[in-house]
Amino acid sequence: MYVAVKGGEAAIDNAHAWLASERRGDTDVAELSIAQIREQLSLAVNRVMAEGSLYDPDLAALAIKQARGDLIEAIFLIRAYRTTLPRFGLSNAIETADMACDRRISATFKDLPGGQVLGPTFDYTHRLLDFALAAEGGERPEVATRPADPAPMPHVTGFLNRDDLIEQEPVGDDTPSDLTREPLEFPATRALRLQSLSRGDEGFVLSMAYSTQRGYGRNHPFVGELRVGTVAVEMDIPELGFAVEIGEVQVTECETVNQFAGSKTEKPKFTRGYGLCFGHTERKAISMALVDRALRWKELGEDNVGAPAQDEEFVLSHSDNIQASGFLEHIKLPHYVDFQSELELVRKLRAEVERSQTAPTQEAAE
Amino acid sequence: MTQEWNDRKTWMSLLAKVPVEALALAWDEADLGPDYRWLRRPETGAVMVRGRMGGTGLPFNLGEMTVTRCALELADGGAVGHGYVQGRDKGHAERAALCDALMQTEARGAVVETILTPLATQAAQVKGQRAERAAATKVDFFTMVRGE
């Protein structure tokens, strides 16, 4: 019998009030400000912007504060907020070749125009806990400077292109389809795959990329180039009739150079994978490039070896941590009626088994 | 740094990217405060930022950014100013639109002198400082010479 029930209003209110108090923690400890989170937990802010798919450092910091540091919850808050914003338009594609690079490295060429610029990196640190940071009132360390070289930093794939050693990217200005406007359908275009990977869960995309390195759809990647820096965002303003820069975003870009494609008639060439994410998010951008490359097997005429990272339906349907956690976590919400029917069913099945077990013994007794 | 400021795109692009507080300070300093009426009140929305496959290829949607825009008309002379600025600060969009409108009037010189030039200088300094820090992390390779 189905009995409609309601209740829990007071319990929910009290639970939320307690949540707010737990969020604040011990009031003898100073409260975190949004600016502190933005400035001092900037890589968390970057992850929330990349996967929340909305570039706004202050909003991401607010979301992290509200979510008590639960980054997926923070990403959820950002995704929910972005649905309330009217869409003013589409930017022109950003020019990563013009990036003001904080960091730019290549694992394929030692001496390249513009050089190897390490930037503020965790690489080559010893990963030993620094107890000096536990002491408060530390001074901001001096940062070394050197006159900047105004020479451009061309993309590594650009000079491989010159020698025709790497596949060329088709050029054009087609308007790409947009995940946030139309439901994802398969087969997906590369544009949709890249949009989906760029906002996908870092852990998931990392694991998929790692699986290709371990042999599940191996694609022999080299990091041709990894760059982190700021680029201007330009948009055509209809009421003005020309384009203006409407802002500046920090992005991480990774271009991989992968093993060859060729045929009897075509000379072998390197192939490419591409990663581009908001913020300084290099683990994610490298992972994205590897998975992008794995998903390109069909257009490159490779075999489908049945690896998970080659299966776009598998990858794209499971890369979104908001969809995933929404579906996963809904099972903790009341399912009293569903469960009641399961309970009745299992009781009925047990009764049937019991009957069939007792019946033959009765027969034997008779 | 001398700049011509002939191109509307140049000043609008600068005003879109400057820190909110920096523009507010410079605006107060300039003390221009013209009368105006709204053509479009400030509203915050999103712009879809696009990237290119492989950095140079076909475009794809990277993610959105917040943008605030407005349009206004000066009471004196009727110059129309547009503000399209990064982020969610309505005051920022309003001041950007006022600067844009005033750049089309006789107040242009004051806007250039007290707002645009100092803000452009600041922006160039910030950018220059980051570039200098990056340059200091550029690797100098040394060739190892094997023993004699």
Interface residues (C-beta under 8 A of the other chain):
Chain A: M49 A50 S53 L54 Y55 D56 D58 L59 R82 L85 P86 R87 F88 G89 L90 S91 N92 A93 I94 T96 A97 A100 C101 D102 R103 K110 D111 G115 Q116 V117 L118 G119 P120 T121 V143 A144 T145 R146 P147 A148 D149 H155 T157 G158 E169 P170 V171 G172 D173 D174 T175 P176 D178 L179 T180 R190 A191 L192 L194 Q195 S198 R199 A232 V233 E234 M235 I237 E239 L240 F242 A243 V244 E245 I246 G247 E248 V249 V251 E253 E255 R272 Y274 L276 C277 F278
Chain B: R8 K9 M12 S13 A16 K17 E43 T44 G45 A46 V47 M48 V49 R50 G51 R52 M53 G54 G55 T56 G57 L58 P59 F60 N61 L62 G63 E64 M65 T66 V67 R69 A71 H82 Y84 V85 Q86 G87 R88 K127 G128 Q129 R130 A131 E132 R133 A134 A135 A136 T137 K138 V139 F141
